[in-house]
Amino acid sequence: MPVRLLRAHRLAEEVTNQVAVQRGPVVYALESHDLPEGVMLEQAALRRGTELSPVQAEIAGHRVIALDTEIAVLPRPDDTLYADLDDATVRTAGARLIPYYAWSNRGPGEMSVWLPVVW
């Protein structure tokens, strides 16, 4: 089954410039457990045209098809309400998306279905 990157209608402003990942009828999520050490969920973005490769995985004793990919790691946000946009380098790192239905089975953590797109 092909992997699709879906964008929302233009009036769904909360997800502007973001995509959801779908393979067949299954929607995928990025969980903080599947990010490299030190990378926060809000730093993870997908590059346009990135490859998402199906792989066998196990979550809570159940076999699932996960998607391995390379994410763009955006600069770490600071805690100020407003900050200048700096010229920090956008690096890359490996990550794994899991079926949405399987999230929250590996202890406390954050999850997102909608991910920003880096053009």
C-alpha positions in Angstrom: 0.0 0.0 0.0 1.3 3.4 -0.8 2.1 5.9 2.0 0.3 9.2 1.6 1.0 12.6 3.1 -2.4 14.4 3.6 -3.0 18.1 4.1 -6.1 19.6 5.6 -8.5 22.1 4.0 -7.1 25.6 3.9 -9.7 26.8 6.5 -8.5 24.3 9.1 -6.0 26.9 10.3 -4.6 24.8 13.3 -3.0 22.4 10.8 -1.7 24.9 8.2 1.6 23.8 6.7 1.3 20.4 8.4 0.6 16.9 7.1 -0.8 13.6 8.4 0.6 10.3 7.3 -1.7 7.5 6.1 -1.0 4.0 4.7 -4.1 2.3 3.4 -6.8 2.9 6.0 -4.2 3.4 8.9 -3.3 6.9 10.1 0.1 7.2 11.7 1.5 9.2 14.7 4.9 10.3 15.8 5.4 9.5 19.5 8.1 11.0 21.7 9.4 7.5 22.4 10.5 7.2 18.8 12.5 10.4 18.7 16.3 10.6 19.2 17.5 11.5 22.6 17.2 15.3 23.2 14.7 16.0 20.4 11.4 17.4 21.5 8.2 16.5 19.6 7.7 20.1 18.5 11.1 20.1 16.8 10.1 17.2 14.4 9.1 18.0 10.9 8.8 16.1 7.6 10.6 17.2 4.5 8.5 17.4 1.4 9.1 14.2 -0.6 10.7 12.3 2.3 10.6 8.5 2.0 8.6 6.5 4.6 9.5 2.9 4.7 7.2 0.2 6.2 8.9 -2.0 8.8 7.7 -4.7 11.2 7.6 -3.6 14.8 6.2 -4.7 18.1 4.2 -2.5 20.6 2.9 -3.9 23.8 3.3 -7.5 22.5 1.4 -6.8 19.3 2.9 -6.8 15.8 2.4 -3.6 13.8 3.6 -2.0 10.6 5.6 1.1 11.5 7.1 3.7 9.1 10.8 4.6 9.4 11.8 8.0 8.0 14.2 10.8 8.4 12.8 13.9 10.1 14.1 17.5 9.9 15.0 18.6 13.5 14.0 22.2 13.8 15.9 24.5 16.2 15.0 24.0 19.9 12.3 26.5 21.0 13.0 28.7 23.9 10.5 29.6 26.6 9.9 33.2 25.7 6.5 34.2 24.3 8.1 35.8 21.2 11.6 35.3 19.8 13.6 36.3 16.7 13.9 33.7 14.0 17.5 32.8 13.9 19.7 31.1 11.3 20.1 27.9 13.2 20.8 24.9 11.0 18.0 22.4 10.4 19.6 19.0 11.0 18.1 15.5 10.3 17.6 12.4 12.4 15.9 9.0 12.1 12.4 8.5 13.5 9.6 6.0 13.4 5.9 6.6 13.0 3.5 4.1 14.5 -0.2 3.4 13.8 -2.3 6.0 15.7 -4.3 3.2 17.4 -1.1 1.9 19.1 0.1 5.1 20.8 0.3 5.5 24.6 1.3 1.8 25.1 4.9 2.4 26.2 4.5 4.7 29.1 3.9 8.5 29.4 4.9 10.5 26.4 3.7 13.0 23.8 2.2 12.2 20.4 1.2 14.1 17.2 -0.6 13.1 14.1 -0.1 16.4 12.3 3.5 17.2 11.6 5.0 20.4 10.1 6.4 20.3 6.6 9.8 21.7 5.7 9.8 22.7 2.0 
